[in-house]
Amino acid sequence: MKTHFNLANSSYDLIANALNDDGYIVLPKFLPDELTEQLYQHVSTIPEQEFKVAGIGRNQSFQLNDKIRSDRTRWLSSFDPVEQAYLSIMDDCRQQLNQQLFLGLRDYEAHFAHYKEGSYYQRHVDAFHGRSNRLVTTVFYLNPDWDQQDGGELIIYHNDSSNTVCRVLPEFGTMVVFLSEQFPHEVLTSMRDRYSIAGWFRGDMAHVN
C-alpha cells in the first residue's frame, strides 16, 4: 500500500489565493484517487465503538448537546499509515500557507466525522474572534455516489447573516477550506451514512488578536 503522496504546488497556490481573496474555496478531487480510496476504505471499517459522541466547545466549556449536533468523531493519529499520509499532506499545506499568507499556522488537527442517517450539525462557527487558535478549517469528503436526495450538504453563510455563501454536496474527494472565524456553517440532515475528515490549522493563542 502506497502511503506517501504529494500534491502539486498549484493546489496550494489555489488555496492560498482563494483564502486571501474570498476566505474560502471548494476543490473537487483534492487528493490523488488512490489516497482518497484508501481513506474511504479505512474509515468505513473503523469499529463503531472508536467513534465518540461529538460535543460543543472545548476544555471547561465542553458539553454534549444532540439538539445542536448528532455526529460522532474519531481523531486521526500519525500511528496509522493512511491517516499519517493525509496528515503529512495537510502539514505541507500548512507550510505553504505560512509562506504565502504569513498566517503563523503552528499545527494541524483532524478527526473523522460519521453522520448516521438522521444526523446533523446546526449553524455554528469553528472559532470566535480572539477566543480560539483555530484559524483555517478544512473538510474533506469520503462519500462515493452521493446524490442530492442523500442530504448532508454543508451550508456556508456570510458572517452575521442568513445569506448563503455556498452549498456543498459531501461528494467523494471534495475538499472545502475556509477561514474559521469568518464563516458560520451547518450540516443539513444526512439521509444515509456520511463520512468526512474535519480539520483545523491552528496558531498560537498569543498571536490571536
C-alpha positions in Angstrom: 0.0 0.0 0.0 1.4 3.3 -1.0 1.4 5.7 2.0 3.5 8.7 0.7 1.7 11.2 -1.5 2.4 14.7 -2.8 0.2 17.4 -4.2 1.2 19.8 -7.0 2.2 23.2 -5.7 -0.6 24.6 -7.9 -3.1 23.1 -5.4 -1.6 25.0 -2.5 -1.5 28.2 -4.6 -5.2 27.9 -5.4 -6.0 27.6 -1.7 -3.7 30.5 -0.7 -5.1 32.8 -3.4 -8.7 31.9 -2.5 -8.3 32.4 1.2 -6.7 35.8 0.5 -9.4 36.9 -1.9 -12.6 35.2 -0.8 -11.9 33.5 2.5 -12.9 30.0 1.2 -12.5 27.5 -1.6 -14.2 24.3 -2.8 -11.8 21.8 -4.5 -13.2 18.7 -6.2 -10.7 15.7 -6.4 -8.3 17.3 -4.0 -6.2 14.2 -3.2 -4.8 11.5 -5.5 -7.5 9.0 -6.2 -5.5 6.2 -4.6 -5.3 8.0 -1.2 -8.9 9.1 -1.3 -9.9 5.4 -1.8 -7.6 4.3 1.0 -9.1 6.8 3.4 -12.6 5.7 2.5 -11.8 2.0 2.9 -10.1 2.8 6.2 -12.9 5.0 7.8 -15.7 2.7 6.7 -14.1 -0.3 8.5 -13.2 1.5 11.8 -15.2 -0.1 14.6 -18.1 2.0 15.6 -17.0 2.0 19.3 -14.0 4.0 18.3 -16.2 6.9 17.3 -17.3 9.1 20.2 -20.4 11.3 20.5 -19.3 14.8 19.4 -19.6 17.7 21.7 -19.8 21.5 21.7 -16.9 23.7 22.9 -13.6 22.7 24.3 -12.0 22.2 27.7 -14.1 23.7 30.5 -16.9 24.7 28.1 -17.2 21.3 26.5 -20.7 19.8 26.6 -22.8 17.2 24.8 -26.0 18.5 23.0 -27.6 16.4 20.4 -30.1 19.2 19.6 -27.1 21.1 18.1 -25.1 18.2 16.6 -25.5 14.5 16.4 -22.4 13.2 14.6 -19.7 11.0 16.0 -16.0 11.6 15.7 -12.6 9.8 15.9 -9.3 11.8 15.9 -6.7 11.0 13.3 -3.3 9.7 14.5 0.1 9.6 13.0 0.4 6.0 14.1 -1.8 4.8 11.3 -0.1 4.9 7.9 -3.1 6.0 5.9 -4.0 8.7 8.4 -0.4 9.8 8.5 -0.4 10.2 4.7 -3.3 12.6 5.0 -1.8 14.5 7.9 1.5 14.8 6.0 -0.2 16.4 3.0 -2.0 18.8 5.3 1.2 19.7 7.0 2.7 20.5 3.6 -0.3 22.7 3.1 0.2 24.4 6.4 3.8 25.3 5.5 2.8 26.6 2.1 0.0 28.8 3.6 2.5 30.2 6.1 4.9 31.0 3.3 2.3 32.7 1.1 0.0 34.3 3.6 2.1 34.7 6.8 -0.7 33.2 8.9 1.5 31.8 11.6 -0.1 28.3 11.5 1.6 26.2 14.1 0.0 22.7 13.6 -3.0 20.8 12.2 -5.5 18.6 14.0 -8.3 16.5 12.3 -10.9 13.9 13.1 -13.1 11.6 11.1 -16.8 12.6 11.4 -19.5 10.0 10.9 -23.1 11.2 10.4 -25.5 8.4 10.6 -28.9 8.6 9.0 -30.8 11.5 10.6 -27.6 13.2 11.9 -26.9 16.9 11.5 -24.9 19.9 12.9 -26.7 23.2 13.3 -25.3 26.5 12.4 -22.1 27.3 14.3 -18.6 28.9 13.9 -15.4 26.9 14.5 -13.7 29.9 16.1 -14.9 33.0 17.8 -12.7 36.0 17.0 -9.9 36.4 19.5 -11.0 33.3 21.6 -9.6 30.4 19.7 -6.4 29.3 18.0 -8.3 27.6 15.1 -7.6 29.8 12.1 -8.4 27.8 9.0 -11.0 25.0 8.7 -10.8 22.1 6.3 -13.4 19.5 5.4 -12.6 16.5 3.2 -15.5 14.2 2.0 -15.4 10.4 1.7 -18.8 9.6 0.2 -18.9 7.6 -3.1 -22.1 8.1 -5.3 -23.6 10.9 -3.2 -26.8 12.4 -4.6 -28.8 15.5 -3.8 -31.5 13.4 -2.1 -29.0 12.0 0.3 -28.9 15.3 2.1 -25.9 16.2 4.3 -25.0 19.4 2.5 -22.6 21.8 4.0 -24.1 25.3 4.0 -21.6 28.2 4.5 -23.1 31.6 5.4 -21.9 35.2 5.3 -21.0 36.3 8.8 -23.9 37.8 10.9 -26.3 37.0 8.0 -28.6 34.3 6.8 -27.3 34.8 3.3 -25.6 31.7 1.8 -22.1 31.8 0.5 -22.2 28.3 -0.9 -23.8 24.9 -0.6 -21.5 21.9 -0.9 -22.6 18.3 -1.5 -20.3 16.0 0.5 -19.1 14.2 -2.6 -16.2 11.8 -2.7 -12.8 13.6 -2.9 -14.1 17.2 -2.4 -12.2 19.5 -0.1 -13.5 22.7 1.5 -11.2 25.2 3.1 -12.3 28.4 4.8 -11.3 30.9 7.4 -12.6 29.6 10.7 -13.6 32.9 12.3 -15.4 34.4 9.3 -17.9 31.8 8.1 -20.8 30.3 10.1 -21.8 27.0 8.7 -24.1 24.0 9.2 -24.5 20.4 8.1 -28.0 19.5 6.9 -29.6 16.2 8.0 -28.0 13.3 6.3 -30.2 10.6 4.8 -27.5 7.9 4.9 -24.1 7.3 6.4 -21.9 10.3 5.7 -18.1 10.4 6.3 -15.7 13.3 6.3 -12.4 14.5 7.8 -12.8 17.8 9.6 -9.6 19.6 10.4 -8.1 22.8 11.7 -4.9 24.7 11.1 -4.1 26.3 14.4 -1.9 29.2 15.5 -0.5 30.2 18.9 -3.1 31.7 21.2 -0.7 34.5 21.9 -0.9 35.5 18.2 -4.7 35.6 18.0 -6.0 39.2 18.3 
